[in-house]
Structures are given as structure tokens and as C-alpha cells.
Amino acid sequence: MDQTEKFLKDITEVGGIPGYEHEVRAVMREYLQDVATIEQDKMGSFIGKHVGDVDGPRVMLAGHMDEIGFMVRLVTKEGFVKFQALGGWWDQVLLGHRVLIRTSKGDVIGVMGAKPPHLLEADERKKVVEKKDMYIDVGACSEDEVRELGVRPGDPIIPVSEFTVMANPSVYLSKAFDNRLGCALAAQTLRQVAENGHPNTAYAVGTVQEEVGLRGAKTSAFVVEPDVAIVLEVDIAGDVPGIKPEESSIKMGGGPTMLVYDARMIPNLKLRDMVIALAEELDIPLQFSAMSGGATDGGMIHIHNEGVPSVVIGVPTRHIHSHNAIICREDYDRALALVVELVKRLDAATVAGLTD
């Protein structure tokens, strides 16, 4: 296991649902504490800073720390936990999965359940069970028993899924790739440019609460005051059954992606073209993506103050917003190489030219 693989394992296996990202922040702090000045905003976003040229522009590398998860809403008299979803869960992926409830008395393991199909009418079996009809079974038989375990409303509920190297050793499976991949890219980019020099002040930012409204992107931008931003994300791999090319042409193993449009941001055109030219120069295959039904932290960052030239670079990922997502290590490595070289070229003149 090399350093990158270990880092990805460490940063994905910790829990960090929206509003509870402190474990992810600790991993980023440990990784960067010897090369960066570290602070955080009052929402909890992680901000690692390295000065390459004090007179150079401020470059913000942003990945969000939060993964989708749940929160305890109430405990029934029979001892079952009802929950509030945090982030966009697809109901079909939930039933039968293990979750971890982090309580003041320790961790409690449970499983997602619902009325068994054997007891449903034929027409009911054809319907998707909705989250409101699900529960978490922690193996208890009464409300008092669950309370004794320390479970109470507001406790975070985290998907259980360990980082796994698949049969093809260049393919990884884990929870929380959305968006610990972005956090890892930001942190590893900052470390590399800190060691090799860069004509700017670079910030590796792990934002909070992206999955519930891009909240940390807004607050951390006030701390950084960026002159240019590179948002680092996953991207939806369309190379699975049922997806038409016009819906997504992104392929796992096909190289990093660049978002040309999403519901809340169109990238700065000169920065977009710079990324395209740089990828060609470095012989890195670059895929293009458009997302009409979602947004990234760039939606907040690019409209900070008078505006921030921004672009979104992603890693193709299968099965996002589930307990288990899949990536190709080569896509990650190529994204890292592209972002490192991009940061090294963002000097004062280049950044000023993005808005001429």
C-alpha cells in the first residue's frame, strides 16, 4: 500500500456526515501539518495554507469533507430508530445496509430495515420502499434499551463500508469517495507544490455541509478571499448499464473530467481553456461533463465578492450516493498531476488575464 492508497483509505473510512466532519478534518490536519499553516472557519471547514510567493494570487483548492448520511430523529417504543436523511439518498440503495450510530456512550451498529416483502400485497412489492417507512434496527426490543445504549436525537448515523482494493488492484471501492477524493486531491496537491515551489499562495480547503446546501464553500471563501478557485470533485461515470451516451459519456479509466456546466456554475472560459491546453500538453486524457441536475461548491465560490474565476475537475466514480462507490486509481493520479501543474502555472499575470 503506497502513500496515496493509505491516505485514501484513512480519509474515506472515517465518518463525516454533514455537520459532523471533525474526523475528516483531523485526517487532513495530520497529513498537512508539517507543510501548511492550518486554520478553520467558524462552520468547521478545514483550511491549509502554503505561501509560495507572498505577492502571488490566492489559489483555492476546494473539496467537501461531508459524505451523505443520516441523523437520529426519534426512537420508537418498540426500540427502532427513525432517521433524517442528510444529503441525497436514493431509496433503492438503503435497505439491508449496515450503519453506525455515533453516540456519547460509543458506537452502535444497526441495519436498515422495513416491512418484509413476504407480508406485502403483490402490488406493494412492486413499489420502492420510501425512507419514511424505513427504520434502523440496533437489536433492541424497547425504547429504554436503545436509550441505555446512548442513542438520542441528533446523533450522526454513518454508512458502514471499508476501503477495499478490488480484484483489479488499480480499482478501489469505498464509501465517501464523494467527496473525500476532492479533499485528498486538495491536500496532496498542496503538499506537492509546497515541496517543489509555486508562484502563489495555495489553500487546500475541506469544506463542510456541501451535501445540504454548499454551506462551507460560502464561509470558507470569506477566509481565503480567493483570486482563482479549483473545485475538486467526483464525477458520475456513465459506463454502466442503462445510461445513454447523451446522458453521460464519462468512463471510469478514461481520465479526469472537467465540468463545462452545472445547475449553479459555468466555468471561467479562459481557465477552462487553460485546463484543456494543459491536459493536452501533459498527455492526460480529459473528459467533459455537464450536469443539469446538481451543483458543486463552485456554485458558491465563483460568486464570492466580485466573482472568482473557477473550474471543476473531477474523478469518474461509479455508484455515488450509496454505501459503495468505485474508482480507478489511474484517474485519480492523472487528476492529481493535472491539478499540481495547473497550480504551478497560476502566477499573478496568468490569474489577472483570466478576467481581462
Steps between C-alpha positions, in 0.01 A plus 500: 500500500663824386448842661210598274312175557550528876383861499187410303427216742549724805290786371209290370461265794447774761150633551406846383136565420381862457559695820721226650817526289754527784653154442575585137648832608733314736626277218571801279672680787729204566590473132581870451614626839869490410466699176205735554363763732169358614182676609126455464198719454227524760292237320785251527648501150868400492742749346864412438717781364844503339666818373707454187512866399361754744423734211330232293127427470300297752411162351219307670489121462164386637360155571212438739559282805142389559352177374130430481362339815221519754405639839292344777151655510330286763486157660174307489350332803597167347867602480543591133685812386330734255737725309542822304697473175786747457570537131346339195437132562337280237250284691588186301854482638415505871328184619717232657807722541690538823535840664683629804334733751763709677374568854639662812546150644667347195417361158183300442464281190162462331344388175247674275168319500139521385190284485610166345380423145342174619233706677430741215220480248610424143458860382694634801800281418540686170537836674820648633501520880537863602737621772210609715391137526846372595663465839835403649508181704773503768393166647290648779147421615398824670556874501664479842751245373601730214527799734733299724730458201529880489298557183324835495354740240769681301755219517677449165441182302784396270502238221721200575731405212874444517748609235567200276748430222308297243612200293651748256749667739465836326129517586379608844163465673391706800240724651551877500701534179250786457684702593804382692663467158478878466644549848785259425576673170510839672726375778738307275521791256591739780770265628653457155508869411630586848793265442572614143405869497204699367447868399203565726346431839322166481218389729378142545145538628276225631155656508209394720134434425522498120243223477238714675553830320866591422520670838869463582597621154337832577663552841848371408515733200480792743810370677701427186383793283609306189616652175438170321339172605538137397212291631590132531222244481380159390318473171225258401641215293254416225660169397243282677188327363200724436682830438488644149804683357300822483428468872864444597799408285738495798691174534692364797862467391456767233682772692392795715200710407423869470149631560395736222160568658301433812180640645681775693824574315649545155881488524719797422563455128869592499570273795303224327710539185818506708408164653427352156832620357693383806347153485599473134854617580534243781342224288226454759165389352231746608130420496225763486192494717178701536262466792162670475359352820765576759772736614838512675671732747590709198142625502581705810869571448477645150257774611698600810552877522542635145543151356768228497618328180422135571509157343395151616731202445370156588579129529255260327316301765242224478210471747537833680248576775499143619688293759750381238656699215771391257793693347806430289828601665644617167220758466588636843874513426442679171269751667767567761770553238275739308406707806858519629624635168206740477579650841867537404397714201254730675728799549384859538500581129316182404228544762456868410456396138209270587271800542642742239 
